[in-house]
Amino acid sequence: MKTNRYPFILLMGAMLSLAQTAVAQSVHKVLVQANKPGAVIQPTMYGVFFEDINFGGDGGLYADLVENRSFEFPQSLMGWQTFGSVEVRNDRPAYDRNPHYVALTRTSHASKSTGIENRGHFGMGLKKDMGYSFTVTARRHVAGSGDVRIRVELVGSDNEVIDRQTISISSDNWQKYTAKLKSDKTDQKGLLRIFLVTPEGADLDHVSFFPDDNWNGLRADLVQDLADLHPGVFRFPGGCIVEGTDLDTRYQWKNSVGAVEQRPLNINRWNYTFPHRMYPNYFQSYGLGFYEFFLLAEKIGAQPLPVVSVGLACQFENNSIDAHVAVDDLQPYIDDALDLIEFANGPTDSKWGKLRAEMGHPAPFNMQLIGVGNEQWGELYPPRLEKFIKAIRAKYPDIKIVGSSGPSPDDNDGKQFTYGWEQMRRLKADLVDEHYYRSPEWFLSQAGRYDNYDRKGPKVFAGEYACHVAGGADAMSATEPTSKNTFEAALCEAAFMTGLERNADLVHMATYAPLFAHVEGWQWRPDLIWMDNLTTMRTPNYYVQQLYATNAGTNVLQTTENKKPLEGEDGMFASAVYDKTTGDYILKIANTNATERTVEITFNGIKSLGEGTVTSFHNDNPDAFNTISRKDNVVPKTSKIKEDGNILRVTIPAKTFSVYRF
């Protein structure tokens, strides 16, 4: 029998529209068990991870403005311009581990000059009224020659000399000489020039040039950016550089301590990894080494988490078993790990504790964690890790060991990840490092990721993660490199992190990655903090990390709607904590919808919330981002709030992450 279905369709459409409107206008009723503090939140919960990528070390955090200061790059004069009679030599060197130096000698004509100049990494950033310390190791080129002088000039991008000093070299033996210069203007692209003044020649090595505001050789503004995050843990030095493209280029911590002049050069694996963004001048001078990392962790109040090689070269780039150390040949690698613990914590009469003291830090660094391997996976990793675990626990039973679950939670249908976790449980690793660089949709779907993890096994370390908006980490289409650090990405991370917080009994550490990127020298994005030669920029993602770390609390509070966690229902996410040190109740809530939502939050067990604050992170444009010139385009805003009762009723704007603190 034929019927006219059109009125019925209209009726159903109208009913569906009304239902959708009702949902959109419904009030979310959230219950916070404020009188029942739950799982302890670890002090290490939110931290930072440093890998020397995007010129994060030399050219970034390390404050020396000179590139290739010891002439040890494979092309010895890379980074230098020469004029006159300049020769690279290695006979009778100043430093046996860095044997190359330059000899400046007179030219064939008195009117011709000899000298060298260095423009640093992407130019030397000079600040008005800033002092700069010049250091060089030098000697007279010809023994017994007369007075030898060099002139050091600080030069602006307009080629005008800003300041100059003359140094007299008075010995036939290598000695350090210093000079002080000052800039009377701000300049993004300054340079350093050194002239031979006298006919008698000079040999020069280890030329360095630091701004006076450096902190222990590190760039002061970047150190402040890290301190303002209030991190609980600091993971270093990587990342893939721990593995190396091959084992010869892996990061070896013992090469990064002791006198900086004797720390041998290492090629950075990000020098050549991306052919479309190659930087042949990207090396590690190791001026930023493990001692400086430990100092920095202490400075910013974070527990140090060094990572050492497990004897596997980068598995992405090496399919042959011959590329890796055989299990039976791992002892030197194990010894390196044990010696590192001694360097960090050992007494001053031990070999490595003595070196730490000689470098200026007699007190131990109180290292409590060590990572063994980076993104290792498959059957090669567990037998190697097992030998490290046995050796470390035998000598240092209190050190917690971090193992790896591989580079991804879902590659190969998750089989590698599942196998990794099975092996970490078998080996009884203390924590398992999970990495995920994924889409906004993935992050929003994973807020309940840890709800059903096994609580009896190792704890979770979300060691590398970042939300990647459409286009991927290596997309080159945008002219603004920081554009991948969008507000949308930050909001999705904020929503996801409510799940980390709710599961703090299991998740003990989390660090965004990568940390730093130079706007002129990046290989990977998004990144937490961007820089140029003079200043830094905090991304929207930075502010999310900061909001969590500064509102971490001490105990989880159960937070539910209809007796279930609010982890994506109707695009809403929430978690709450109690801070026993301040007596504060802290609620974090994210509305990822395109429209506002009204939420009624009952803080069960307390009479009145009283006065507090709300910090809202919102932008009408999900693609909005910060730049060096517009640092405050996307930033949180804090205002006061007061609630006489224990029920907080608020309307949260579309695309907003809010933190309420009473």
Protein Blocks (a to p, Z undefined) as FASTA:
>chain_A
ZZdfklmmmmmmmmmmmmmmmmmmpccdddddfklccddddfklpccddddehhlmnoil
pmcfbghklopafblmgoiacehjddddfehifblklmbccdddddfbfkbccddddebj
niaaddehiacddddddddfbghiacdddddddddfkopafbdcddddfbfbdcdddddd
ddfbdcfkbcdddddfbfbdcddehiadddfkbgehiafklmmmmmmnopabdcdfedjk
lnopblklpccfklmgcjfklmccdddfklmmpmmlccfkbccehlacfklmmmmmmmno
pacdddddehiacfklombfklpccfklmmmmmmmmmmmmmmmmmcfkbmklmmmmmnop
abaghiabdcedjkdghjklmmmmmmmmmmmmmmmmmbccdddebjbfkgghhmmmmmmm
mmmmmnopabdcddddddfklmmmmmmmmmmgcfklccdddfbgcdddehijmbckbmbl
klmmcfklmmmmmmmmmmmmmmmmmmmbdcdddfbdcfklcfbdcdfbdcdfkbccddfk
lmmmmmmmmmnojbdcdddeehiacehighiacdddddfknopacdddddfbfbdcdddd
ddehiablbjadddddddfblkbccdfklmmlpccdddddddfblcdcddddehiadddd
ZZ
